[in-house]
Amino acid sequence: MKKIIIMLGFAGMLYTHNVKHTKMKDYVFIMRLEAITPEVEAQVLPKWAVLIPQWIAQGHLVDNLVIANEGTLFSGKGRAISHAPINNNGQIVLAVMQIKAENMDQALELAKQSPTLDVGGSVEVREVRPTPVSTSK
């Protein structure tokens, strides 16, 4: 078992848990939102504070990365630089969660529980494929 510290949301709430290695598949949830305001935080943080411990207890949550709004984007062969986050239909990436689920159907059911949806955000669900190149030393 490996110990993981999870930082939840914008206020820096921390959860520590042990990850159980199971036969479940890995998925990522890519959370997007138009804007992070104090009102949005007030709506979603209490809901995440209930949901995160449930997912941990059920063995679904592996990791949660809250992404800063500011970023630098390199693109193309010329390595063009842009100092703004990628905007997808008016939304920017807010967080990325690594989830364990039996299959895509279960991952989709978990994603539907996301409080980000309650404030007009979106959750993209993708299965994580095995890494084609070894990352171990």
N, C-alpha and C positions, 0 to 999 in steps of 0.2 A: 504494500500500500504506500501511496505517496501522499504527503500532506500538501494541500493547496490552500492558499489564502485568496478569498474572493472579495473584491471591492465592488460594492453595489452602488450603482447610481451616482448621482452628482454630489451627494453629501459625504461620500467616503465611508459608508457603513461597511464594516468588515465581517466576513464569516470565514471560519476555518473549518475544513472538513477533510476527511480521508477519502480518496478516490478508490473505489473497488474496481478492479479490472474484471470485466465480464465479457460475454460474447455479444453484447449489444453493439450496434453500429454507431459511428461518430457522425454527428451533424453539426453544422453551425447555423446559428440564427444571426442574421445581419439586421440590426434594428436601425430604422431611419425615422427622422422626425424633422419637421420644418424649423422649429426653434425650441431652445431650452430656456424656459422662463421660470421665475420663482413659482408662478401659479401651476405650471406643468409639473415641476418638482413636487409641489404639495399634493398633487393628485396621484402621481405614480409611485413615489417612494414608499408610502405606507402599504400599497398593494404589493410592491416588490418585496418588502420586508416580511410579508406573509408567504409569498410564493417561493422565494429563494430557499428558505429552510425546508419547505415541502419537497422541492426538486432534489435537494441535497439528501434528505432522508430516503427518497425513492431511488437514489443512485443515478439520477438523470443529469445533474449539473456537474460539469467537469471544470469549466473555467469561464470567467466573465471579464471582458476587457472593455472598459468605458473609454471611448475615444474622444480626445480633445477636439474642439471645433476647428482650431487652426491647423493647417497642414500645408505641405509642399508636394506638388504633383510633378513628376518627370514623365514625359511622354514622347514616343517616337524615337526613331534612330538618331535624330538631332538632339535628343534629351531636352526638349523644350521644358521650361520651368513655369509653373503657375503656383502662386501662393494662395490658393483657396481650396477648400474641400470640394470633392466631386459632388455636384448637385444632380440628383435624380428626381425629376418631376417636382422640384421645389423642396426636396428633402435631402438631408445629409446623414452620413453614417453616425450614429450615436453610440452604439456598442456592438460587440460581437461576443456571442456566447457559444461555448462548445458544450454540446449536449450528447448524452448517450440515450439511444432509443432502440427498441426491438426492430423497427422498420420505419419507412417514411410515413406511413399512416400515423404511427404513434408520435413521431416527431412533429407532424402537422397538428395533431391534437394538443401537444404541449405548446406549440407556437401560438395557437389560438387563445391561450391563457395570458398572453403577454399584456401587461398594463400599458405598454406603448401604444397598442391599438386603441385603447380607451381615449387617448388624447389626439387621435388622428394620424398616428404614426403607422409604419409598416414593418413587417417582419418577413424577411426573405429566408427560406429554409433550403439548405444545400447539404447533400451528403458529402462527407470528407472521404476522398479516395486515398488509398495507400500512397505514400511518398515514393516516386519512382527512383529517387537517388537517396542513398543512405545519408542520414544526418548525424550519425554517431561517429565518434573519433576513433 
